[in-house]
């Protein structure tokens, strides 16, 4: 009897996790990912991978000065990676590099340190707040930010190298 009570509690806990982190808004974002594909004329390409769940995100980025002018991605991720990638794709064009880096920092703070989450154009990332309680899901949620910030760094490094 004790074993089945323990199993029932574990099952109820799993259901609660599913309800929390796979809510209707997150699933809506995950099911409607814009800007899927590649950019042949991208200034940089970057990928991020979560070893824990196997999620992968590859992005292509084009910038004019400090502003993102085009973006595309290939998302092979869980619903959380899909949702964060979807939100990124909806708002990244027109964003400044510093704005994206700040949103990444705010996202990490939201997941790890009781931060409020990104504001402004990336405020929809706050719908991922329930992920905070599930550390194993943080990496997949951050993939899109990791890849975009990597690509921005590549573009900036190329510009510095050609300026010298």
Long-range contacts (C-beta under 8 A, 24 or more apart in sequence): 17-134, 20-130, 20-133, 20-134, 21-80, 21-130, 21-131, 21-134, 21-137, 22-79, 23-127, 23-130, 25-127, 26-79, 26-80, 26-83, 26-127, 26-128, 26-130, 27-79, 27-83, 29-82, 29-83, 29-84, 29-86, 29-87, 29-124, 29-127, 30-79, 30-80, 30-82, 30-83, 30-86, 31-82, 32-86, 33-73, 33-75, 33-82, 33-85, 33-86, 33-89, 34-86, 34-89, 34-90, 35-71, 35-72, 35-73, 35-89, 36-72, 36-73, 36-74, 36-75, 36-89, 37-72, 37-73, 37-74, 38-72, 38-74, 39-70, 39-71, 39-72, 42-70, 42-72, 43-151, 43-154, 43-155, 43-158, 44-150, 44-151, 44-152, 44-154, 44-155, 44-158, 45-151, 46-147, 46-148, 46-150, 46-151, 46-154, 47-147, 48-142, 48-143, 48-144, 48-146, 48-147, 48-150, 49-143, 50-77, 50-81, 50-139, 50-140, 50-143, 51-139, 52-136, 52-139, 52-140, 53-77, 53-78, 53-81, 53-136, 53-137, 53-139, 53-140, 55-81, 55-139, 55-140, 55-143, 56-143, 57-81, 57-85, 57-143, 57-144, 57-146, 57-147, 58-147, 59-144, 59-147, 59-148, 59-151, 60-151, 61-148, 61-151, 61-152, 61-155, 63-97, 63-152, 63-155, 66-96, 66-97, 66-98, 67-94, 67-95, 67-96, 67-97, 68-92, 68-93, 68-94, 68-95, 68-96, 68-97, 68-100, 69-93, 71-148, 73-144, 73-147, 75-144, 77-140, 77-143, 78-137, 78-140, 80-128, 80-131, 80-137, 80-140, 80-141, 81-140, 81-141, 81-143, 81-144, 83-127, 83-128, 83-141, 84-125, 84-128, 84-140, 84-141, 84-142, 84-143, 84-144, 84-145, 85-143, 85-144, 87-122, 87-124, 87-125, 87-127, 87-144, 88-122, 88-144, 88-145, 88-148, 90-124, 91-121, 91-122, 91-124, 92-148, 94-121, 95-121, 95-122, 97-152, 97-156, 100-145, 100-148, 100-149, 100-152, 101-149, 101-152, 103-145, 104-142, 104-145, 104-146, 104-148, 104-149, 107-141, 107-142, 107-145, 108-142, 111-138, 111-141, 111-142, 112-138
